[in-house]
């Protein structure tokens, strides 16, 4: 394949997910460069809060690969996955003597790229 020809990729993005990016990053490191079957199994049996939205995102990326790009689902693997911080929701917690403490609820933007193995 020459460098002009594009390798088909399937992408999926999830934005404004209500979970901190550092918690998502831990799970993304587990599934990076894994075949989709193994990645799905890892997400299913890992007891982390980030696994639920990531499993949904992976299913979406697989569906995109199958329907939009006519890729072979059995040969797909997680080529790239990244997370970046979205906007922070600022909340107030009342404390003693009329003080207010701020609680920052972080959000994440997650992107997933699938490619076919050679």
DSSP file (Angstrom, degrees, kcal/mol; ACC not computed):
  #  RESIDUE AA STRUCTURE BP1 BP2  ACC     N-H-->O    O-->H-N    N-H-->O    O-->H-N    TCO  KAPPA ALPHA  PHI   PSI    X-CA   Y-CA   Z-CA
    1    1 A X              0   0    0      0, 0.0     2,-0.0     0, 0.0     6,-0.0   0.000 360.0 360.0 360.0 129.9    0.0    0.0    0.0
    2    2 A X    >   -     0   0    0      1,-0.1     3,-0.6     4,-0.0     0, 0.0  -0.315 360.0-108.0 -78.9 168.2    1.4    3.4   -0.9
    3    3 A X  T 3  S+     0   0    0      1,-0.2    -1,-0.1    -2,-0.0     0, 0.0   0.675 116.3  63.5 -72.2 -14.0    1.5    6.3    1.5
    4    4 A X  T 3  S+     0   0    0      2,-0.1    -1,-0.2     0, 0.0     2,-0.2   0.846  85.5  85.4 -75.0 -34.2   -1.3    8.0   -0.6
    5    5 A X  S <  S-     0   0    0     -3,-0.6     2,-0.4     1,-0.1     0, 0.0  -0.474  80.1-130.8 -71.7 136.7   -3.8    5.2    0.1
    6    6 A X        -     0   0    0     -2,-0.2     2,-0.5     3,-0.0    -1,-0.1  -0.718   9.4-131.5 -90.5 134.3   -5.7    5.7    3.4
    7    7 A X        -     0   0    0     -2,-0.4     2,-0.1     1,-0.1    -1,-0.0  -0.726  36.3-111.7 -78.0 127.5   -6.0    2.8    5.8
    8    8 A X        -     0   0    0     -2,-0.5   108,-0.6    61,-0.1     2,-0.3  -0.404  41.9-178.3 -66.4 132.8   -9.7    2.6    6.8
    9    9 A X  E     -A  115   0A   0     -2,-0.1     2,-0.5   106,-0.1   106,-0.2  -0.951  19.3-147.0-128.5 150.5  -10.4    3.6   10.4
   10   10 A X  E     -A  114   0A   0    104,-2.3   104,-3.2    -2,-0.3     2,-0.3  -0.976  21.1-170.5-116.9 128.5  -13.5    3.7   12.4
   11   11 A X  E     -A  113   0A   0     -2,-0.5     2,-0.3   102,-0.2   102,-0.2  -0.826  11.8-177.0-118.7 157.3  -13.9    6.4   15.1
   12   12 A X  E     -A  112   0A   0    100,-1.9   100,-2.4    -2,-0.3     2,-0.4  -0.976   7.7-163.1-148.4 141.3  -16.3    7.1   17.9
   13   13 A X  E     -A  111   0A   0     -2,-0.3     2,-0.4    98,-0.2    98,-0.2  -0.973   7.8-167.7-128.5 141.9  -16.4   10.0   20.3
   14   14 A X  E     -A  110   0A   0     96,-2.9    96,-3.4    -2,-0.4     2,-0.3  -0.995  17.4-168.5-124.9 124.1  -18.2   10.5   23.6
   15   15 A X  E     +     0   0A   0     -2,-0.4    94,-0.2    94,-0.2    -2,-0.0  -0.818  59.7  15.8-116.4 154.6  -18.3   14.0   24.9
   16   16 A X  E    S+     0   0A   0     -2,-0.3     2,-0.4     1,-0.2    93,-0.2   0.831  72.5 173.2  58.1  38.0  -19.3   15.5   28.3
   17   17 A X  E     -A  108   0A   0     91,-2.6     2,-2.4    -3,-0.3    91,-2.3  -0.645  37.2-125.2 -76.4 129.9  -19.1   12.2   30.1
   18   18 A X  S    S+     0   0    0     -2,-0.4     2,-0.3    89,-0.2    89,-0.2  -0.360  77.3  92.9 -81.3  64.2  -19.6   12.9   33.8
   19   19 A X  S    S-     0   0    0     -2,-2.4    -2,-0.1    86,-0.1     5,-0.1  -0.980  83.3 -97.0-150.8 145.3  -16.5   11.1   35.1
   20   20 A X    >>  -     0   0    0     -2,-0.3     4,-1.4     1,-0.1     3,-1.0  -0.341  28.9-128.4 -66.2 140.4  -13.0   12.5   35.8
   21   21 A X  H 3> S+     0   0    0     86,-0.3     4,-2.5     1,-0.2     5,-0.1   0.833 105.9  59.3 -59.2 -34.7  -10.5   12.0   32.9
   22   22 A X  H 3> S+     0   0    0      1,-0.2     4,-1.0     2,-0.2    -1,-0.2   0.803 105.0  50.6 -67.9 -26.1   -7.8   10.4   35.2
   23   23 A X  H <> S+     0   0    0     -3,-1.0     4,-0.8     2,-0.2    -1,-0.2   0.843 111.9  47.1 -75.7 -34.2  -10.3    7.6   36.1
   24   24 A X  H  X S+     0   0    0     -4,-1.4     4,-2.3     1,-0.2     3,-0.5   0.880 104.7  61.4 -70.9 -38.6  -11.0    7.0   32.4
   25   25 A X  H  X S+     0   0    0     -4,-2.5     4,-2.0     1,-0.2    -1,-0.2   0.846  97.1  58.7 -58.7 -37.2   -7.3    7.0   31.5
   26   26 A X  H  X S+     0   0    0     -4,-1.0     4,-0.6     1,-0.2    -1,-0.2   0.907 111.1  41.0 -58.8 -43.8   -6.7    4.0   33.8
   27   27 A X  H >X S+     0   0    0     -4,-0.8     4,-1.2    -3,-0.5     3,-0.7   0.863 110.3  57.5 -75.6 -36.5   -9.2    1.9   31.8
   28   28 A X  H 3X S+     0   0    0     -4,-2.3     4,-1.5     1,-0.2     3,-0.3   0.873 100.9  57.8 -61.4 -36.5   -8.1    3.2   28.4
   29   29 A X  H 3< S+     0   0    0     -4,-2.0    -1,-0.2     1,-0.2    -2,-0.2   0.790 103.5  54.8 -63.6 -26.8   -4.5    2.0   29.2
   30   30 A X  H << S+     0   0    0     -3,-0.7    -1,-0.2    -4,-0.6    -2,-0.2   0.850 114.8  36.4 -74.2 -34.5   -5.9   -1.5   29.6
   31   31 A X  H >< S+     0   0    0     -4,-1.2     3,-1.7    -3,-0.3    47,-0.3   0.553  83.8 120.7-100.0  -7.5   -7.7   -1.7   26.2
   32   32 A X  T 3< S+     0   0    0     -4,-1.5    47,-0.1     1,-0.3     3,-0.1  -0.345  87.3   4.1 -60.7 134.9   -5.1    0.2   24.0
   33   33 A X  T 3  S+     0   0    0     45,-2.3     2,-0.3     1,-0.2    -1,-0.3   0.659 101.7 129.5  63.4  20.9   -3.8   -2.0   21.1
   34   34 A X    <   -     0   0    0     -3,-1.7    44,-2.8    44,-0.2    -1,-0.2  -0.761  67.6-102.4-100.5 149.8   -6.1   -4.9   22.1
   35   35 A X  B  >  -B   77   0A   0     -2,-0.3     4,-2.8    42,-0.3    42,-0.3  -0.377  37.8-112.6 -62.2 151.7   -8.4   -6.8   19.6
   36   36 A X  H  > S+     0   0    0     40,-1.7     4,-2.5     1,-0.2     5,-0.2   0.842 115.5  55.5 -61.9 -33.9  -12.0   -5.6   20.1
   37   37 A X  H  > S+     0   0    0     39,-0.3     4,-1.8     2,-0.2    -1,-0.2   0.941 113.0  41.3 -62.1 -46.0  -13.2   -9.0   21.5
   38   38 A X  H  > S+     0   0    0      2,-0.2     4,-2.6     1,-0.2    -2,-0.2   0.895 113.9  53.0 -68.5 -40.3  -10.5   -8.9   24.2
   39   39 A X  H  X S+     0   0    0     -4,-2.8     4,-2.4     1,-0.2    -2,-0.2   0.900 108.7  50.2 -61.3 -41.1  -11.2   -5.2   24.8
   40   40 A X  H  X S+     0   0    0     -4,-2.5     4,-2.0    -5,-0.2    -1,-0.2   0.894 111.1  48.9 -64.2 -40.2  -14.9   -5.9   25.3
   41   41 A X  H  X S+     0   0    0     -4,-1.8     4,-1.9     2,-0.2    -2,-0.2   0.903 110.2  51.1 -65.9 -41.5  -14.1   -8.7   27.7
   42   42 A X  H  X S+     0   0    0     -4,-2.6     4,-0.8     1,-0.2    -2,-0.2   0.930 112.4  46.0 -60.6 -45.9  -11.8   -6.4   29.7
   43   43 A X  H  < S+     0   0    0     -4,-2.4     3,-0.3     1,-0.2     5,-0.2   0.857 111.2  53.5 -66.0 -34.7  -14.4   -3.7   29.9
   44   44 A X  H  < S+     0   0    0     -4,-2.0    -1,-0.2     1,-0.2    -2,-0.2   0.869 118.3  33.0 -68.2 -36.5  -17.1   -6.2   30.9
   45   45 A X  H  < S+     0   0    0     -4,-1.9     2,-0.6    -5,-0.1    -1,-0.2   0.291  91.4 100.2-110.3  10.4  -15.1   -7.6   33.8
   46   46 A X     <  -     0   0    0     -4,-0.8     2,-2.1    -3,-0.3     5,-0.1  -0.860  69.0-137.9 -95.5 125.0  -13.2   -4.7   35.1
   47   47 A X        +     0   0    0     -2,-0.6     2,-0.3     4,-0.1    -3,-0.1  -0.382  59.9 120.5 -83.1  65.1  -14.8   -3.1   38.2
   48   48 A X    >   -     0   0    0     -2,-2.1     3,-1.1    -5,-0.2     4,-0.4  -0.945  66.8-130.9-125.7 148.5  -14.4    0.5   37.3
   49   49 A X  T >> S+     0   0    0     -2,-0.3     3,-0.7     1,-0.2     4,-0.5   0.802 105.9  61.9 -65.7 -29.4  -17.0    3.2   36.8
   50   50 A X  H 3> S+     0   0    0      1,-0.2     4,-1.7   -27,-0.2    -1,-0.2   0.673  86.0  76.8 -72.1 -16.5  -15.4    4.3   33.5
   51   51 A X  H <> S+     0   0    0     -3,-1.1     4,-2.5     1,-0.2    -1,-0.2   0.847  86.0  59.6 -65.9 -34.8  -16.1    0.8   31.9
   52   52 A X  H <> S+     0   0    0     -3,-0.7     4,-1.8    -4,-0.4    -1,-0.2   0.964 110.8  37.1 -63.2 -55.0  -19.8    1.4   31.3
   53   53 A X  H  X S+     0   0    0     -4,-0.5     4,-2.0     1,-0.2    -1,-0.2   0.848 117.3  53.9 -66.1 -30.2  -19.5    4.4   29.0
   54   54 A X  H  X S+     0   0    0     -4,-1.7     4,-2.5     2,-0.2    -1,-0.2   0.872 106.5  51.1 -69.8 -36.5  -16.4    3.0   27.4
   55   55 A X  H  X S+     0   0    0     -4,-2.5     4,-2.2     2,-0.2    -1,-0.2   0.914 111.2  48.4 -64.4 -42.4  -18.1   -0.3   26.6
   56   56 A X  H  X S+     0   0    0     -4,-1.8     4,-1.8    -5,-0.2    -2,-0.2   0.895 112.2  49.3 -62.5 -41.4  -21.0    1.7   25.0
   57   57 A X  H  X S+     0   0    0     -4,-2.0     4,-2.3     2,-0.2    -2,-0.2   0.888 109.5  51.1 -66.3 -41.0  -18.4    3.8   23.0
   58   58 A X  H  X S+     0   0    0     -4,-2.5     4,-2.3     2,-0.2    -2,-0.2   0.903 108.7  51.2 -64.4 -41.4  -16.6    0.6   21.8
   59   59 A X  H  X S+     0   0    0     -4,-2.2     4,-2.2     1,-0.2    -1,-0.2   0.892 110.2  50.7 -61.0 -39.4  -19.8   -0.9   20.6
   60   60 A X  H  X S+     0   0    0     -4,-1.8     4,-2.2     2,-0.2    -2,-0.2   0.905 109.8  49.2 -64.3 -42.8  -20.6    2.3   18.7
   61   61 A X  H  X S+     0   0    0     -4,-2.3     4,-2.2     2,-0.2    -2,-0.2   0.879 110.7  50.6 -65.2 -38.3  -17.1    2.3   17.1
   62   62 A X  H  X S+     0   0    0     -4,-2.3     4,-2.3     2,-0.2    -2,-0.2   0.916 110.6  49.2 -64.7 -43.4  -17.6   -1.4   16.0
   63   63 A X  H  X S+     0   0    0     -4,-2.2     4,-2.8     1,-0.2     5,-0.4   0.884 110.6  51.0 -63.2 -39.0  -21.0   -0.5   14.5
   64   64 A X  H  X>S+     0   0    0     -4,-2.2     4,-2.1     2,-0.2     5,-1.1   0.905 110.2  49.6 -63.1 -41.8  -19.4    2.4   12.6
   65   65 A X  H  X5S+     0   0    0     -4,-2.2     6,-2.5     3,-0.2     4,-0.5   0.910 116.1  42.4 -62.6 -42.9  -16.7    0.2   11.3
   66   66 A X  H  <5S+     0   0    0     -4,-2.3     4,-0.5     4,-0.2    -2,-0.2   0.932 125.4  30.1 -71.0 -47.8  -19.2   -2.4   10.1
   67   67 A X  H  <5S+     0   0    0     -4,-2.8    -3,-0.2    -5,-0.2    -2,-0.2   0.873 128.3  32.0 -86.6 -39.4  -21.8   -0.1    8.6
   68   68 A X  H  <5S+     0   0    0     -4,-2.1    -3,-0.2    -5,-0.4    -2,-0.1   0.844 131.7  25.8 -89.6 -35.0  -19.9    2.9    7.4
   69   69 A X  S  <<S-     0   0    0     -5,-1.1    -3,-0.2    -4,-0.5    -2,-0.1   0.409  91.2-128.9-113.6   0.9  -16.6    1.5    6.3
   70   70 A X        +     0   0    0     -4,-0.5    -4,-0.2    -6,-0.2     2,-0.2   0.880  49.9 165.1  51.2  43.4  -17.4   -2.2    5.5
   71   71 A X        -     0   0    0     -6,-2.5     2,-0.7    -7,-0.1    -1,-0.2  -0.576  46.0-104.6 -90.0 154.7  -14.6   -3.4    7.8
   72   72 A X    >   -     0   0    0     -2,-0.2     3,-1.2     1,-0.2     4,-0.3  -0.693  25.9-155.1 -80.4 115.9  -14.2   -7.0    9.0
   73   73 A X  G >  S+     0   0    0     -2,-0.7     3,-1.0     1,-0.3   -37,-0.2   0.812  89.4  60.5 -63.7 -32.0  -15.3   -6.9   12.7
   74   74 A X  G 3  S+     0   0    0      1,-0.2    -1,-0.3   -38,-0.1   -37,-0.1   0.716 106.4  46.9 -70.7 -19.7  -13.2  -10.0   13.5
   75   75 A X  G <  S+     0   0    0     -3,-1.2    42,-3.2   -40,-0.1    -1,-0.2   0.344  86.9 116.3-103.6   5.6   -9.9   -8.2   12.5
   76   76 A X  E <   + C   0 116A   0     -3,-1.0   -40,-1.7    -4,-0.3   -39,-0.3  -0.437  37.0 176.9 -77.6 147.7  -10.5   -4.9   14.4
   77   77 A X  E     -BC  35 115A   0     38,-2.2    38,-2.0   -42,-0.3     2,-1.1  -0.969  41.7 -96.8-142.6 160.7   -8.3   -3.7   17.2
   78   78 A X  E     + C   0 114A   0    -44,-2.8   -45,-2.3    -2,-0.3    36,-0.2  -0.665  44.1 173.1 -80.1 101.0   -8.2   -0.5   19.3
   79   79 A X  E     +     0   0A   0     34,-1.7     2,-0.4    -2,-1.1    -1,-0.2   0.939  64.2   5.6 -77.8 -49.4   -5.6    1.5   17.5
   80   80 A X  E     + C   0 113A   0     33,-1.6    33,-3.1   -48,-0.1     2,-0.3  -0.989  60.0 172.5-136.2 144.8   -5.9    4.8   19.4
   81   81 A X  E     + C   0 112A   0     -2,-0.4     2,-0.3    31,-0.2    31,-0.2  -0.947  11.1 166.5-150.1 134.3   -7.8    5.9   22.5
   82   82 A X  E     - C   0 111A   0     29,-2.3    29,-2.6    -2,-0.3     2,-0.4  -0.961  19.4-154.3-144.9 160.3   -7.6    9.1   24.3
   83   83 A X  E     - C   0 110A   0     -2,-0.3     2,-0.3    27,-0.2    27,-0.2  -0.999  10.8-176.8-136.3 139.8   -9.4   11.2   26.9
   84   84 A X  E     - C   0 109A   0     25,-2.5    25,-3.0    -2,-0.4     2,-0.3  -0.929  34.8 -95.5-131.7 160.3   -9.3   14.9   27.4
   85   85 A X  E     - C   0 108A   0     -2,-0.3    23,-0.3    23,-0.2     3,-0.1  -0.561  35.4-163.0 -81.3 134.5  -10.9   17.1   30.1
   86   86 A X        -     0   0    0     21,-2.6    21,-0.3    -2,-0.3   -65,-0.1  -0.186  46.3 -48.5 -93.9-166.9  -14.3   18.7   29.3
   87   87 A X        -     0   0    0     19,-0.1     2,-0.4    -2,-0.1    -1,-0.2  -0.351  58.6-123.2 -66.9 148.1  -15.8   21.6   31.2
   88   88 A X        -     0   0    0     18,-0.2     2,-0.6    -3,-0.1    18,-0.2  -0.790  12.4-138.2 -95.7 131.5  -16.0   21.4   35.0
   89   89 A X  E     -D  105   0B   0     16,-3.1    16,-3.4    -2,-0.4     2,-0.6  -0.789  20.2-147.7 -86.4 124.0  -19.3   21.6   36.8
   90   90 A X  E     +D  104   0B   0     -2,-0.6     2,-0.3    14,-0.2    14,-0.2  -0.836  20.9 176.9-100.5 124.2  -18.9   23.8   39.9
   91   91 A X  E     -D  103   0B   0     12,-3.0    12,-3.6    -2,-0.6     2,-0.4  -0.873  21.8-131.1-124.3 156.1  -21.0   22.9   42.9
   92   92 A X  E     -D  102   0B   0     -2,-0.3     2,-0.5    10,-0.2    10,-0.2  -0.899  11.7-163.5-112.8 134.9  -21.1   24.3   46.4
   93   93 A X  E     -D  101   0B   0      8,-3.5     8,-3.1    -2,-0.4     2,-0.1  -0.972  23.3-127.7-115.6 120.5  -21.1   22.3   49.7
   94   94 A X  E     -D  100   0B   0     -2,-0.5     6,-0.2     6,-0.2     2,-0.2  -0.438  33.1-177.8 -67.5 139.2  -22.2   24.2   52.8
   95   95 A X    >   -     0   0    0      4,-2.8     3,-0.7     1,-0.2     4,-0.2  -0.665  34.5 -55.4-127.6-176.4  -19.7   23.9   55.7
   96   96 A X  G >  S+     0   0    0      1,-0.2     3,-1.4    -2,-0.2    -1,-0.2  -0.194 113.5  17.4 -64.7 151.2  -19.5   25.1   59.3
   97   97 A X  G 3  S-     0   0    0      1,-0.3    -1,-0.2     2,-0.0     0, 0.0   0.811 131.5 -61.1  58.8  36.9  -19.9   28.7   60.3
   98   98 A X  G <  S+     0   0    0     -3,-0.7    -1,-0.3     1,-0.2    -2,-0.2   0.566  96.4 141.1  75.5   8.0  -21.5   29.8   57.1
   99   99 A X    <   -     0   0    0     -3,-1.4    -4,-2.8    -4,-0.2     2,-0.4  -0.411  40.0-145.9 -80.1 161.2  -18.6   28.9   54.9
  100  100 A X  E     -D   94   0B   0     -6,-0.2     2,-0.4    -2,-0.1    -6,-0.2  -0.994   5.4-156.9-129.4 128.9  -19.0   27.3   51.5
  101  101 A X  E     -D   93   0B   0     -8,-3.1    -8,-3.5    -2,-0.4     2,-0.4  -0.844  19.0-127.6-102.3 140.6  -16.6   24.7   50.0
  102  102 A X  E     -D   92   0B   0     -2,-0.4     2,-0.5   -10,-0.2   -10,-0.2  -0.689  16.5-162.0 -88.1 138.8  -16.4   24.3   46.2
  103  103 A X  E     -D   91   0B   0    -12,-3.6   -12,-3.0    -2,-0.4     2,-0.6  -0.987   8.8-151.2-117.2 124.0  -16.8   20.8   44.7
  104  104 A X  E     -D   90   0B   0     -2,-0.5     2,-0.8   -14,-0.2   -14,-0.2  -0.848   4.5-162.6 -97.6 120.5  -15.6   20.4   41.1
  105  105 A X  E     -D   89   0B   0    -16,-3.4   -16,-3.1    -2,-0.6     2,-0.1  -0.891  18.5-150.4-103.0 108.8  -17.3   17.8   39.1
  106  106 A X        -     0   0    0     -2,-0.8     2,-0.3   -18,-0.2   -18,-0.2  -0.423   7.8-156.1 -83.8 152.4  -15.1   17.0   36.1
  107  107 A X        -     0   0    0    -21,-0.3   -21,-2.6   -20,-0.2     2,-0.3  -0.850   7.0-143.7-122.6 162.5  -16.2   15.8   32.7
  108  108 A X  E     -AC  17  85A   0    -91,-2.3   -91,-2.6    -2,-0.3     2,-0.5  -0.934  10.6-152.2-128.9 147.5  -14.4   13.9   30.0
  109  109 A X  E     - C   0  84A   0    -25,-3.0   -25,-2.5    -2,-0.3     2,-0.4  -0.989  26.0-168.6-112.5 120.1  -14.3   13.8   26.2
  110  110 A X  E     -AC  14  83A   0    -96,-3.4   -96,-2.9    -2,-0.5     2,-0.4  -0.907   7.4-172.2-114.7 136.2  -13.3   10.3   25.0
  111  111 A X  E     -AC  13  82A   0    -29,-2.6   -29,-2.3    -2,-0.4     2,-0.4  -0.981   1.2-169.1-128.9 145.1  -12.3    9.3   21.5
  112  112 A X  E     -AC  12  81A   0   -100,-2.4  -100,-1.9    -2,-0.4     2,-0.4  -0.994   2.8-165.9-134.0 132.7  -11.7    5.8   20.2
  113  113 A X  E     -AC  11  80A   0    -33,-3.1   -34,-1.7    -2,-0.4   -33,-1.6  -0.984   5.7-164.8-123.7 126.5  -10.1    4.7   16.9
  114  114 A X  E     -AC  10  78A   0   -104,-3.2  -104,-2.3    -2,-0.4     2,-0.3  -0.880   7.9-178.6-109.0 141.5  -10.4    1.2   15.5
  115  115 A X  E     -AC   9  77A   0    -38,-2.0   -38,-2.2    -2,-0.4     2,-0.4  -0.912  30.6-106.6-130.6 161.5   -8.3   -0.3   12.7
  116  116 A X  E     - C   0  76A   0   -108,-0.6   -40,-0.2    -2,-0.3     2,-0.1  -0.723  35.4-120.4 -87.2 136.3   -8.1   -3.6   10.9
  117  117 A X              0   0    0    -42,-3.2    -1,-0.0    -2,-0.4   -42,-0.0  -0.458 360.0 360.0 -72.3 148.0   -5.2   -5.9   11.7
  118  118 A X              0   0    0     -2,-0.1    -1,-0.1     0, 0.0    -2,-0.0   0.493 360.0 360.0 -72.7 360.0   -3.0   -6.8    8.7
